[in-house]
Amino acid sequence: MSYYVYMLKSLGQKKTTYVGYTNNLQKRVKLHNKGKGAKFTKGRKWKLIYKECYETKSKALSREYYLKKNRALRNIIKSINL
């Protein structure tokens, strides 16, 4: 089974990002856009701007944690996907 670490960018005025992990990327993005994702993502529309694939859940979780804490890297990824 593959696990994905992904970054979403909001489509509203304020370009907010969200980082998460899942084993079904398409389903997870749809859930976020339906307001059934994480609490932070509710009420916004999202666009997938970045993803990475890992073979183990532990590696994906480790990378997710790194991306969530590394604001500079998130800003670089966000600026590439304007």
PyMOL Python script that loads the backbone (N, CA, C, O; Angstrom):
from pymol import cmd

cmd.read_pdbstr("""\
ATOM      1  N   MET A   1       0.845  -1.183   0.000  1.00  0.00           N
ATOM      2  CA  MET A   1       0.000   0.000   0.000  1.00  0.00           C
ATOM      3  C   MET A   1       0.884   1.238   0.000  1.00  0.00           C
ATOM      4  O   MET A   1       1.908   1.281   0.682  1.00  0.00           O
ATOM      5  N   SER A   2       0.484   2.234  -0.764  1.00  0.00           N
ATOM      6  CA  SER A   2       1.212   3.503  -0.835  1.00  0.00           C
ATOM      7  C   SER A   2       0.542   4.542   0.050  1.00  0.00           C
ATOM      8  O   SER A   2      -0.677   4.546   0.227  1.00  0.00           O
ATOM      9  N   TYR A   3       1.368   5.420   0.599  1.00  0.00           N
ATOM     10  CA  TYR A   3       0.889   6.542   1.408  1.00  0.00           C
ATOM     11  C   TYR A   3       1.388   7.827   0.775  1.00  0.00           C
ATOM     12  O   TYR A   3       2.518   7.900   0.292  1.00  0.00           O
ATOM     13  N   TYR A   4       0.541   8.828   0.784  1.00  0.00           N
ATOM     14  CA  TYR A   4       0.868  10.104   0.165  1.00  0.00           C
ATOM     15  C   TYR A   4       0.911  11.215   1.206  1.00  0.00           C
ATOM     16  O   TYR A   4       0.073  11.289   2.104  1.00  0.00           O
ATOM     17  N   VAL A   5       1.902  12.065   1.059  1.00  0.00           N
ATOM     18  CA  VAL A   5       1.960  13.327   1.787  1.00  0.00           C
ATOM     19  C   VAL A   5       1.603  14.377   0.744  1.00  0.00           C
ATOM     20  O   VAL A   5       2.142  14.373  -0.363  1.00  0.00           O
ATOM     21  N   TYR A   6       0.701  15.267   1.102  1.00  0.00           N
ATOM     22  CA  TYR A   6       0.212  16.214   0.104  1.00  0.00           C
ATOM     23  C   TYR A   6       0.086  17.606   0.694  1.00  0.00           C
ATOM     24  O   TYR A   6      -0.003  17.793   1.907  1.00  0.00           O
ATOM     25  N   MET A   7       0.081  18.579  -0.215  1.00  0.00           N
ATOM     26  CA  MET A   7      -0.148  19.960   0.189  1.00  0.00           C
ATOM     27  C   MET A   7      -1.280  20.517  -0.655  1.00  0.00           C
ATOM     28  O   MET A   7      -1.309  20.366  -1.876  1.00  0.00           O
ATOM     29  N   LEU A   8      -2.208  21.163   0.028  1.00  0.00           N
ATOM     30  CA  LEU A   8      -3.323  21.827  -0.619  1.00  0.00           C
ATOM     31  C   LEU A   8      -3.153  23.329  -0.487  1.00  0.00           C
ATOM     32  O   LEU A   8      -2.576  23.813   0.487  1.00  0.00           O
ATOM     33  N   LYS A   9      -3.657  24.066  -1.471  1.00  0.00           N
ATOM     34  CA  LYS A   9      -3.678  25.528  -1.390  1.00  0.00           C
ATOM     35  C   LYS A   9      -5.122  25.960  -1.525  1.00  0.00           C
ATOM     36  O   LYS A   9      -5.836  25.482  -2.407  1.00  0.00           O
ATOM     37  N   SER A  10      -5.559  26.860  -0.661  1.00  0.00           N
ATOM     38  CA  SER A  10      -6.940  27.332  -0.725  1.00  0.00           C
ATOM     39  C   SER A  10      -7.133  28.198  -1.961  1.00  0.00           C
ATOM     40  O   SER A  10      -6.199  28.847  -2.433  1.00  0.00           O
ATOM     41  N   LEU A  11      -8.354  28.200  -2.476  1.00  0.00           N
ATOM     42  CA  LEU A  11      -8.666  28.954  -3.687  1.00  0.00           C
ATOM     43  C   LEU A  11      -9.266  30.319  -3.392  1.00  0.00           C
ATOM     44  O   LEU A  11      -9.591  31.055  -4.324  1.00  0.00           O
ATOM     45  N   GLY A  12      -9.419  30.674  -2.134  1.00  0.00           N
ATOM     46  CA  GLY A  12     -10.006  31.955  -1.760  1.00  0.00           C
ATOM     47  C   GLY A  12      -9.010  33.096  -1.834  1.00  0.00           C
ATOM     48  O   GLY A  12      -7.920  32.951  -2.388  1.00  0.00           O
ATOM     49  N   GLN A  13      -9.397  34.237  -1.269  1.00  0.00           N
ATOM     50  CA  GLN A  13      -8.543  35.426  -1.258  1.00  0.00           C
ATOM     51  C   GLN A  13      -7.221  35.163  -0.546  1.00  0.00           C
ATOM     52  O   GLN A  13      -6.152  35.482  -1.066  1.00  0.00           O
ATOM     53  N   LYS A  14      -7.302  34.581   0.646  1.00  0.00           N
ATOM     54  CA  LYS A  14      -6.102  34.287   1.421  1.00  0.00           C
ATOM     55  C   LYS A  14      -5.587  32.909   1.012  1.00  0.00           C
ATOM     56  O   LYS A  14      -6.275  31.905   1.199  1.00  0.00           O
ATOM     57  N   LYS A  15      -4.401  32.862   0.465  1.00  0.00           N
ATOM     58  CA  LYS A  15      -3.826  31.614  -0.041  1.00  0.00           C
ATOM     59  C   LYS A  15      -3.197  30.813   1.097  1.00  0.00           C
ATOM     60  O   LYS A  15      -1.989  30.881   1.328  1.00  0.00           O
ATOM     61  N   THR A  16      -4.017  30.070   1.786  1.00  0.00           N
ATOM     62  CA  THR A  16      -3.593  29.239   2.910  1.00  0.00           C
ATOM     63  C   THR A  16      -3.179  27.871   2.395  1.00  0.00           C
ATOM     64  O   THR A  16      -3.698  27.400   1.383  1.00  0.00           O
ATOM     65  N   THR A  17      -2.243  27.231   3.092  1.00  0.00           N
ATOM     66  CA  THR A  17      -1.857  25.873   2.720  1.00  0.00           C
ATOM     67  C   THR A  17      -2.208  24.903   3.836  1.00  0.00           C
ATOM     68  O   THR A  17      -2.335  25.277   5.002  1.00  0.00           O
ATOM     69  N   TYR A  18      -2.360  23.657   3.445  1.00  0.00           N
ATOM     70  CA  TYR A  18      -2.640  22.576   4.390  1.00  0.00           C
ATOM     71  C   TYR A  18      -1.817  21.368   3.974  1.00  0.00           C
ATOM     72  O   TYR A  18      -1.756  21.037   2.789  1.00  0.00           O
ATOM     73  N   VAL A  19      -1.185  20.709   4.934  1.00  0.00           N
ATOM     74  CA  VAL A  19      -0.399  19.508   4.671  1.00  0.00           C
ATOM     75  C   VAL A  19      -1.047  18.339   5.399  1.00  0.00           C
ATOM     76  O   VAL A  19      -1.451  18.459   6.555  1.00  0.00           O
ATOM     77  N   GLY A  20      -1.140  17.208   4.710  1.00  0.00           N
ATOM     78  CA  GLY A  20      -1.714  16.018   5.309  1.00  0.00           C
ATOM     79  C   GLY A  20      -1.134  14.761   4.694  1.00  0.00           C
ATOM     80  O   GLY A  20      -0.270  14.828   3.820  1.00  0.00           O
ATOM     81  N   TYR A  21      -1.616  13.605   5.159  1.00  0.00           N
ATOM     82  CA  TYR A  21      -1.204  12.341   4.560  1.00  0.00           C
ATOM     83  C   TYR A  21      -2.439  11.460   4.406  1.00  0.00           C
ATOM     84  O   TYR A  21      -3.429  11.627   5.119  1.00  0.00           O
ATOM     85  N   THR A  22      -2.365  10.520   3.465  1.00  0.00           N
ATOM     86  CA  THR A  22      -3.482   9.621   3.200  1.00  0.00           C
ATOM     87  C   THR A  22      -2.994   8.432   2.386  1.00  0.00           C
ATOM     88  O   THR A  22      -1.884   8.442   1.853  1.00  0.00           O
ATOM     89  N   ASN A  23      -3.838   7.406   2.296  1.00  0.00           N
ATOM     90  CA  ASN A  23      -3.525   6.298   1.397  1.00  0.00           C
ATOM     91  C   ASN A  23      -4.424   6.326   0.152  1.00  0.00           C
ATOM     92  O   ASN A  23      -4.299   5.465  -0.720  1.00  0.00           O
ATOM     93  N   ASN A  24      -5.328   7.312   0.067  1.00  0.00           N
ATOM     94  CA  ASN A  24      -6.196   7.487  -1.098  1.00  0.00           C
ATOM     95  C   ASN A  24      -6.301   8.986  -1.379  1.00  0.00           C
ATOM     96  O   ASN A  24      -7.176   9.671  -0.850  1.00  0.00           O
ATOM     97  N   LEU A  25      -5.412   9.469  -2.204  1.00  0.00           N
ATOM     98  CA  LEU A  25      -5.262  10.914  -2.414  1.00  0.00           C
ATOM     99  C   LEU A  25      -6.486  11.559  -3.049  1.00  0.00           C
ATOM    100  O   LEU A  25      -6.948  12.597  -2.576  1.00  0.00           O
ATOM    101  N   GLN A  26      -7.016  10.965  -4.108  1.00  0.00           N
ATOM    102  CA  GLN A  26      -8.175  11.568  -4.780  1.00  0.00           C
ATOM    103  C   GLN A  26      -9.378  11.665  -3.849  1.00  0.00           C
ATOM    104  O   GLN A  26     -10.059  12.690  -3.810  1.00  0.00           O
ATOM    105  N   LYS A  27      -9.633  10.612  -3.113  1.00  0.00           N
ATOM    106  CA  LYS A  27     -10.767  10.609  -2.177  1.00  0.00           C
ATOM    107  C   LYS A  27     -10.580  11.661  -1.089  1.00  0.00           C
ATOM    108  O   LYS A  27     -11.528  12.347  -0.708  1.00  0.00           O
ATOM    109  N   ARG A  28      -9.355  11.783  -0.595  1.00  0.00           N
ATOM    110  CA  ARG A  28      -9.076  12.721   0.492  1.00  0.00           C
ATOM    111  C   ARG A  28      -9.273  14.171   0.046  1.00  0.00           C
ATOM    112  O   ARG A  28      -9.843  14.972   0.788  1.00  0.00           O
ATOM    113  N   VAL A  29      -8.812  14.512  -1.143  1.00  0.00           N
ATOM    114  CA  VAL A  29      -8.981  15.881  -1.643  1.00  0.00           C
ATOM    115  C   VAL A  29     -10.465  16.186  -1.833  1.00  0.00           C
ATOM    116  O   VAL A  29     -10.920  17.282  -1.505  1.00  0.00           O
ATOM    117  N   LYS A  30     -11.219  15.223  -2.360  1.00  0.00           N
ATOM    118  CA  LYS A  30     -12.667  15.416  -2.517  1.00  0.00           C
ATOM    119  C   LYS A  30     -13.336  15.650  -1.171  1.00  0.00           C
ATOM    120  O   LYS A  30     -14.215  16.504  -1.055  1.00  0.00           O
ATOM    121  N   LEU A  31     -12.925  14.893  -0.146  1.00  0.00           N
ATOM    122  CA  LEU A  31     -13.492  15.081   1.189  1.00  0.00           C
ATOM    123  C   LEU A  31     -13.198  16.478   1.729  1.00  0.00           C
ATOM    124  O   LEU A  31     -14.069  17.115   2.321  1.00  0.00           O
ATOM    125  N   HIS A  32     -11.974  16.950   1.526  1.00  0.00           N
ATOM    126  CA  HIS A  32     -11.626  18.308   1.973  1.00  0.00           C
ATOM    127  C   HIS A  32     -12.533  19.331   1.299  1.00  0.00           C
ATOM    128  O   HIS A  32     -13.020  20.255   1.950  1.00  0.00           O
ATOM    129  N   ASN A  33     -12.758  19.169   0.006  1.00  0.00           N
ATOM    130  CA  ASN A  33     -13.575  20.137  -0.729  1.00  0.00           C
ATOM    131  C   ASN A  33     -15.059  20.031  -0.405  1.00  0.00           C
ATOM    132  O   ASN A  33     -15.811  20.971  -0.661  1.00  0.00           O
ATOM    133  N   LYS A  34     -15.493  18.912   0.148  1.00  0.00           N
ATOM    134  CA  LYS A  34     -16.881  18.761   0.581  1.00  0.00           C
ATOM    135  C   LYS A  34     -17.075  19.195   2.033  1.00  0.00           C
ATOM    136  O   LYS A  34     -18.186  19.124   2.558  1.00  0.00           O
ATOM    137  N   GLY A  35     -16.002  19.642   2.682  1.00  0.00           N
ATOM    138  CA  GLY A  35     -16.100  20.090   4.066  1.00  0.00           C
ATOM    139  C   GLY A  35     -16.052  18.951   5.066  1.00  0.00           C
ATOM    140  O   GLY A  35     -16.408  19.138   6.230  1.00  0.00           O
ATOM    141  N   LYS A  36     -15.618  17.778   4.637  1.00  0.00           N
ATOM    142  CA  LYS A  36     -15.576  16.628   5.528  1.00  0.00           C
ATOM    143  C   LYS A  36     -14.144  16.206   5.835  1.00  0.00           C
ATOM    144  O   LYS A  36     -13.917  15.104   6.335  1.00  0.00           O
ATOM    145  N   GLY A  37     -13.199  17.053   5.546  1.00  0.00           N
ATOM    146  CA  GLY A  37     -11.807  16.754   5.836  1.00  0.00           C
ATOM    147  C   GLY A  37     -11.470  17.193   7.250  1.00  0.00           C
ATOM    148  O   GLY A  37     -12.312  17.149   8.147  1.00  0.00           O
ATOM    149  N   ALA A  38     -10.251  17.609   7.431  1.00  0.00           N
ATOM    150  CA  ALA A  38      -9.802  18.101   8.727  1.00  0.00           C
ATOM    151  C   ALA A  38     -10.560  19.371   9.094  1.00  0.00           C
ATOM    152  O   ALA A  38     -11.041  20.090   8.219  1.00  0.00           O
ATOM    153  N   LYS A  39     -10.661  19.637  10.377  1.00  0.00           N
ATOM    154  CA  LYS A  39     -11.391  20.805  10.869  1.00  0.00           C
ATOM    155  C   LYS A  39     -10.879  22.099  10.227  1.00  0.00           C
ATOM    156  O   LYS A  39     -11.674  22.975   9.884  1.00  0.00           O
ATOM    157  N   PHE A  40      -9.578  22.223  10.065  1.00  0.00           N
ATOM    158  CA  PHE A  40      -8.963  23.417   9.493  1.00  0.00           C
ATOM    159  C   PHE A  40      -9.412  23.668   8.058  1.00  0.00           C
ATOM    160  O   PHE A  40      -9.469  24.819   7.625  1.00  0.00           O
ATOM    161  N   THR A  41      -9.729  22.615   7.317  1.00  0.00           N
ATOM    162  CA  THR A  41     -10.034  22.761   5.892  1.00  0.00           C
ATOM    163  C   THR A  41     -11.499  23.048   5.602  1.00  0.00           C
ATOM    164  O   THR A  41     -11.845  23.358   4.461  1.00  0.00           O
ATOM    165  N   LYS A  42     -12.352  22.955   6.582  1.00  0.00           N
ATOM    166  CA  LYS A  42     -13.787  23.141   6.359  1.00  0.00           C
ATOM    167  C   LYS A  42     -14.100  24.572   5.943  1.00  0.00           C
ATOM    168  O   LYS A  42     -13.511  25.526   6.453  1.00  0.00           O
ATOM    169  N   GLY A  43     -15.037  24.707   5.007  1.00  0.00           N
ATOM    170  CA  GLY A  43     -15.476  26.018   4.566  1.00  0.00           C
ATOM    171  C   GLY A  43     -14.612  26.645   3.494  1.00  0.00           C
ATOM    172  O   GLY A  43     -14.840  27.792   3.109  1.00  0.00           O
ATOM    173  N   ARG A  44     -13.618  25.909   3.001  1.00  0.00           N
ATOM    174  CA  ARG A  44     -12.749  26.420   1.947  1.00  0.00           C
ATOM    175  C   ARG A  44     -12.739  25.427   0.790  1.00  0.00           C
ATOM    176  O   ARG A  44     -13.043  24.248   0.966  1.00  0.00           O
ATOM    177  N   LYS A  45     -12.387  25.918  -0.384  1.00  0.00           N
ATOM    178  CA  LYS A  45     -12.146  25.062  -1.539  1.00  0.00           C
ATOM    179  C   LYS A  45     -10.640  24.949  -1.710  1.00  0.00           C
ATOM    180  O   LYS A  45      -9.907  25.915  -1.498  1.00  0.00           O
ATOM    181  N   TRP A  46     -10.184  23.760  -2.096  1.00  0.00           N
ATOM    182  CA  TRP A  46      -8.761  23.456  -2.128  1.00  0.00           C
ATOM    183  C   TRP A  46      -8.306  22.929  -3.480  1.00  0.00           C
ATOM    184  O   TRP A  46      -9.068  22.312  -4.224  1.00  0.00           O
ATOM    185  N   LYS A  47      -7.041  23.192  -3.770  1.00  0.00           N
ATOM    186  CA  LYS A  47      -6.393  22.672  -4.971  1.00  0.00           C
ATOM    187  C   LYS A  47      -5.142  21.915  -4.528  1.00  0.00           C
ATOM    188  O   LYS A  47      -4.355  22.426  -3.731  1.00  0.00           O
ATOM    189  N   LEU A  48      -4.959  20.708  -5.039  1.00  0.00           N
ATOM    190  CA  LEU A  48      -3.758  19.928  -4.757  1.00  0.00           C
ATOM    191  C   LEU A  48      -2.587  20.558  -5.497  1.00  0.00           C
ATOM    192  O   LEU A  48      -2.631  20.703  -6.719  1.00  0.00           O
ATOM    193  N   ILE A  49      -1.528  20.938  -4.759  1.00  0.00           N
ATOM    194  CA  ILE A  49      -0.390  21.575  -5.413  1.00  0.00           C
ATOM    195  C   ILE A  49       0.900  20.770  -5.277  1.00  0.00           C
ATOM    196  O   ILE A  49       1.889  21.077  -5.943  1.00  0.00           O
ATOM    197  N   TYR A  50       0.904  19.734  -4.414  1.00  0.00           N
ATOM    198  CA  TYR A  50       2.142  18.982  -4.192  1.00  0.00           C
ATOM    199  C   TYR A  50       1.811  17.637  -3.585  1.00  0.00           C
ATOM    200  O   TYR A  50       0.905  17.522  -2.759  1.00  0.00           O
ATOM    201  N   LYS A  51       2.558  16.606  -4.001  1.00  0.00           N
ATOM    202  CA  LYS A  51       2.382  15.284  -3.402  1.00  0.00           C
ATOM    203  C   LYS A  51       3.682  14.497  -3.465  1.00  0.00           C
ATOM    204  O   LYS A  51       4.503  14.698  -4.360  1.00  0.00           O
ATOM    205  N   GLU A  52       3.855  13.610  -2.512  1.00  0.00           N
ATOM    206  CA  GLU A  52       4.974  12.684  -2.468  1.00  0.00           C
ATOM    207  C   GLU A  52       4.410  11.321  -2.092  1.00  0.00           C
ATOM    208  O   GLU A  52       3.434  11.235  -1.347  1.00  0.00           O
ATOM    209  N   CYS A  53       5.021  10.256  -2.603  1.00  0.00           N
ATOM    210  CA  CYS A  53       4.539   8.901  -2.337  1.00  0.00           C
ATOM    211  C   CYS A  53       5.562   8.142  -1.500  1.00  0.00           C
ATOM    212  O   CYS A  53       6.764   8.224  -1.749  1.00  0.00           O
ATOM    213  N   TYR A  54       5.071   7.397  -0.498  1.00  0.00           N
ATOM    214  CA  TYR A  54       5.921   6.595   0.380  1.00  0.00           C
ATOM    215  C   TYR A  54       5.359   5.188   0.511  1.00  0.00           C
ATOM    216  O   TYR A  54       4.153   4.971   0.394  1.00  0.00           O
ATOM    217  N   GLU A  55       6.252   4.235   0.756  1.00  0.00           N
ATOM    218  CA  GLU A  55       5.837   2.844   0.882  1.00  0.00           C
ATOM    219  C   GLU A  55       5.312   2.502   2.275  1.00  0.00           C
ATOM    220  O   GLU A  55       4.539   1.557   2.438  1.00  0.00           O
ATOM    221  N   THR A  56       5.734   3.271   3.279  1.00  0.00           N
ATOM    222  CA  THR A  56       5.291   2.974   4.639  1.00  0.00           C
ATOM    223  C   THR A  56       4.601   4.180   5.267  1.00  0.00           C
ATOM    224  O   THR A  56       4.904   5.330   4.951  1.00  0.00           O
ATOM    225  N   LYS A  57       3.683   3.888   6.147  1.00  0.00           N
ATOM    226  CA  LYS A  57       2.954   4.934   6.853  1.00  0.00           C
ATOM    227  C   LYS A  57       3.897   5.760   7.720  1.00  0.00           C
ATOM    228  O   LYS A  57       3.757   6.980   7.806  1.00  0.00           O
ATOM    229  N   SER A  58       4.852   5.103   8.358  1.00  0.00           N
ATOM    230  CA  SER A  58       5.762   5.825   9.253  1.00  0.00           C
ATOM    231  C   SER A  58       6.614   6.851   8.493  1.00  0.00           C
ATOM    232  O   SER A  58       6.858   7.947   8.997  1.00  0.00           O
ATOM    233  N   LYS A  59       7.062   6.500   7.291  1.00  0.00           N
ATOM    234  CA  LYS A  59       7.836   7.456   6.487  1.00  0.00           C
ATOM    235  C   LYS A  59       6.961   8.629   6.057  1.00  0.00           C
ATOM    236  O   LYS A  59       7.405   9.777   6.063  1.00  0.00           O
ATOM    237  N   ALA A  60       5.721   8.338   5.685  1.00  0.00           N
ATOM    238  CA  ALA A  60       4.804   9.404   5.280  1.00  0.00           C
ATOM    239  C   ALA A  60       4.498  10.343   6.442  1.00  0.00           C
ATOM    240  O   ALA A  60       4.479  11.562   6.272  1.00  0.00           O
ATOM    241  N   LEU A  61       4.262   9.780   7.612  1.00  0.00           N
ATOM    242  CA  LEU A  61       3.976  10.599   8.792  1.00  0.00           C
ATOM    243  C   LEU A  61       5.174  11.470   9.168  1.00  0.00           C
ATOM    244  O   LEU A  61       5.011  12.627   9.555  1.00  0.00           O
ATOM    245  N   SER A  62       6.365  10.912   9.053  1.00  0.00           N
ATOM    246  CA  SER A  62       7.576  11.665   9.358  1.00  0.00           C
ATOM    247  C   SER A  62       7.734  12.846   8.404  1.00  0.00           C
ATOM    248  O   SER A  62       8.070  13.952   8.827  1.00  0.00           O
ATOM    249  N   ARG A  63       7.491  12.609   7.123  1.00  0.00           N
ATOM    250  CA  ARG A  63       7.603  13.678   6.124  1.00  0.00           C
ATOM    251  C   ARG A  63       6.505  14.724   6.301  1.00  0.00           C
ATOM    252  O   ARG A  63       6.748  15.920   6.143  1.00  0.00           O
ATOM    253  N   GLU A  64       5.296  14.268   6.627  1.00  0.00           N
ATOM    254  CA  GLU A  64       4.195  15.199   6.886  1.00  0.00           C
ATOM    255  C   GLU A  64       4.563  16.137   8.028  1.00  0.00           C
ATOM    256  O   GLU A  64       4.369  17.348   7.926  1.00  0.00           O
ATOM    257  N   TYR A  65       5.087  15.587   9.102  1.00  0.00           N
ATOM    258  CA  TYR A  65       5.494  16.393  10.257  1.00  0.00           C
ATOM    259  C   TYR A  65       6.549  17.417   9.840  1.00  0.00           C
ATOM    260  O   TYR A  65       6.480  18.581  10.237  1.00  0.00           O
ATOM    261  N   TYR A  66       7.526  16.983   9.040  1.00  0.00           N
ATOM    262  CA  TYR A  66       8.585  17.886   8.582  1.00  0.00           C
ATOM    263  C   TYR A  66       8.007  19.044   7.768  1.00  0.00           C
ATOM    264  O   TYR A  66       8.359  20.202   7.993  1.00  0.00           O
ATOM    265  N   LEU A  67       7.121  18.729   6.825  1.00  0.00           N
ATOM    266  CA  LEU A  67       6.529  19.783   5.990  1.00  0.00           C
ATOM    267  C   LEU A  67       5.658  20.730   6.804  1.00  0.00           C
ATOM    268  O   LEU A  67       5.649  21.933   6.547  1.00  0.00           O
ATOM    269  N   LYS A  68       4.932  20.208   7.772  1.00  0.00           N
ATOM    270  CA  LYS A  68       4.086  21.068   8.600  1.00  0.00           C
ATOM    271  C   LYS A  68       4.920  22.056   9.404  1.00  0.00           C
ATOM    272  O   LYS A  68       4.500  23.194   9.615  1.00  0.00           O
ATOM    273  N   LYS A  69       6.079  21.639   9.848  1.00  0.00           N
ATOM    274  CA  LYS A  69       6.926  22.496  10.682  1.00  0.00           C
ATOM    275  C   LYS A  69       7.843  23.414   9.884  1.00  0.00           C
ATOM    276  O   LYS A  69       8.325  24.410  10.423  1.00  0.00           O
ATOM    277  N   ASN A  70       8.096  23.107   8.623  1.00  0.00           N
ATOM    278  CA  ASN A  70       9.033  23.871   7.808  1.00  0.00           C
ATOM    279  C   ASN A  70       8.280  24.887   6.946  1.00  0.00           C
ATOM    280  O   ASN A  70       7.986  24.618   5.781  1.00  0.00           O
ATOM    281  N   ARG A  71       7.975  26.022   7.502  1.00  0.00           N
ATOM    282  CA  ARG A  71       7.198  27.058   6.825  1.00  0.00           C
ATOM    283  C   ARG A  71       7.917  27.578   5.580  1.00  0.00           C
ATOM    284  O   ARG A  71       7.266  27.888   4.582  1.00  0.00           O
ATOM    285  N   ALA A  72       9.243  27.678   5.620  1.00  0.00           N
ATOM    286  CA  ALA A  72       9.994  28.179   4.471  1.00  0.00           C
ATOM    287  C   ALA A  72       9.814  27.256   3.263  1.00  0.00           C
ATOM    288  O   ALA A  72       9.599  27.733   2.149  1.00  0.00           O
ATOM    289  N   LEU A  73       9.900  25.962   3.470  1.00  0.00           N
ATOM    290  CA  LEU A  73       9.710  25.007   2.384  1.00  0.00           C
ATOM    291  C   LEU A  73       8.279  25.065   1.852  1.00  0.00           C
ATOM    292  O   LEU A  73       8.065  25.008   0.641  1.00  0.00           O
ATOM    293  N   ARG A  74       7.309  25.176   2.745  1.00  0.00           N
ATOM    294  CA  ARG A  74       5.915  25.297   2.310  1.00  0.00           C
ATOM    295  C   ARG A  74       5.713  26.541   1.446  1.00  0.00           C
ATOM    296  O   ARG A  74       4.987  26.493   0.453  1.00  0.00           O
ATOM    297  N   ASN A  75       6.341  27.639   1.814  1.00  0.00           N
ATOM    298  CA  ASN A  75       6.224  28.878   1.030  1.00  0.00           C
ATOM    299  C   ASN A  75       6.869  28.737  -0.347  1.00  0.00           C
ATOM    300  O   ASN A  75       6.369  29.290  -1.327  1.00  0.00           O
ATOM    301  N   ILE A  76       7.977  27.999  -0.424  1.00  0.00           N
ATOM    302  CA  ILE A  76       8.624  27.757  -1.719  1.00  0.00           C
ATOM    303  C   ILE A  76       7.699  26.941  -2.612  1.00  0.00           C
ATOM    304  O   ILE A  76       7.499  27.284  -3.777  1.00  0.00           O
ATOM    305  N   ILE A  77       7.140  25.876  -2.078  1.00  0.00           N
ATOM    306  CA  ILE A  77       6.215  25.036  -2.847  1.00  0.00           C
ATOM    307  C   ILE A  77       5.004  25.848  -3.282  1.00  0.00           C
ATOM    308  O   ILE A  77       4.553  25.740  -4.422  1.00  0.00           O
ATOM    309  N   LYS A  78       4.481  26.656  -2.376  1.00  0.00           N
ATOM    310  CA  LYS A  78       3.311  27.485  -2.692  1.00  0.00           C
ATOM    311  C   LYS A  78       3.639  28.486  -3.802  1.00  0.00           C
ATOM    312  O   LYS A  78       2.819  28.692  -4.697  1.00  0.00           O
ATOM    313  N   SER A  79       4.807  29.104  -3.764  1.00  0.00           N
ATOM    314  CA  SER A  79       5.158  30.116  -4.760  1.00  0.00           C
ATOM    315  C   SER A  79       5.396  29.494  -6.143  1.00  0.00           C
ATOM    316  O   SER A  79       5.168  30.151  -7.159  1.00  0.00           O
ATOM    317  N   ILE A  80       5.838  28.267  -6.190  1.00  0.00           N
ATOM    318  CA  ILE A  80       6.046  27.577  -7.462  1.00  0.00           C
ATOM    319  C   ILE A  80       4.693  27.313  -8.131  1.00  0.00           C
ATOM    320  O   ILE A  80       4.593  27.284  -9.358  1.00  0.00           O
ATOM    321  N   ASN A  81       3.664  27.124  -7.317  1.00  0.00           N
ATOM    322  CA  ASN A  81       2.345  26.758  -7.824  1.00  0.00           C
ATOM    323  C   ASN A  81       1.359  27.923  -7.814  1.00  0.00           C
ATOM    324  O   ASN A  81       0.194  27.740  -7.462  1.00  0.00           O
ATOM    325  N   LEU A  82       1.801  29.095  -8.189  1.00  0.00           N
ATOM    326  CA  LEU A  82       0.901  30.243  -8.253  1.00  0.00           C
ATOM    327  C   LEU A  82       0.022  30.052  -9.426  1.00  0.00           C
ATOM    328  O   LEU A  82      -0.834  30.893  -9.699  1.00  0.00           O
TER     329      LEU A  82
END
""", "prot")
cmd.dss("prot")
cmd.show_as("cartoon", "prot")
cmd.util.cbc("prot")
cmd.orient("prot")
